[in-house]
Amino acid sequence: MPKELTPEQHHVMQEKGTEAPFSGTYWNSHDDGTYHCAACDNPLFASDAKFDPGTGWPSYEKPISDTSVVYESDEGGGMKRVEVKCGFCGAHLGHVFDDGPTATGKRYCINSVCLDLKKDK
């Protein structure tokens, strides 16, 4: 069941907005756990897939499963990018780029406001 979103979450997740860099809760988080969709609680990324590319947004080398996220072409703002959406509810999460420093070569650049970290106990 979808959760009620804050105005900022609604702007980012439903209107494809972007939070300001270095402003989100998780850009500098080092806690262990699983990052879930803030709208529907779908598991998205494991904390051990997180890395800091210095961009100001949480970034991950890969999603937690092949079905946790879906992709859509995004040519808005004069750029060609690949949008990352929640695989369950379809909410906008961020974008994926082919410039990651890990073995996958991917950088999933995700807005903190779209995430809810369920910490390991």
Residue, then its C-alpha position, 0 to 999 in steps of 0.5 A: m500500500p502506498k505511503e503518504l508522501t511529503p511535498e518534497q517526496h511527491h515532487v521528486m517521486q511523482e514529478k521527476g524532480t531532484e533534491a539539491p546535492f549534499s542535502g539528503t539524509y543518505w548521501n553521507s550515510h554509512d549505516d548497514g541495512t537495506y534501502h527501500c522505496a519511500a513510497c511503497d517499501n519495496p527493497l531497492f539497494a543493499s548498503d554494501a552496494k553503496f559508494d561515495p562518488g562525491t556527487g552529493w547523492p547516494s550512489y549504488e553499484k547495483p540494485i538489490s535484485d533484477t526486479s527491484v528497479v525498472y528503467e526508462s529513457d529520459e531525454g529531458g533537459g537536453m540530456k540523454r539519461v536512463e531514469v531509474k524507477c521503483g520496480f513495484c510502484g513506478a516512482h521516480l528514484g533517480h538515474v543510472f550512469d555508466d561511470g561507476p568505479t566498481a566492477t559493475g561500471k554503474r552508478y545508480c544516482i538516487n535521491s535520498v528523499c526516495l529512500d527509507l533505510k531499514k537498518d540491520k539489527 
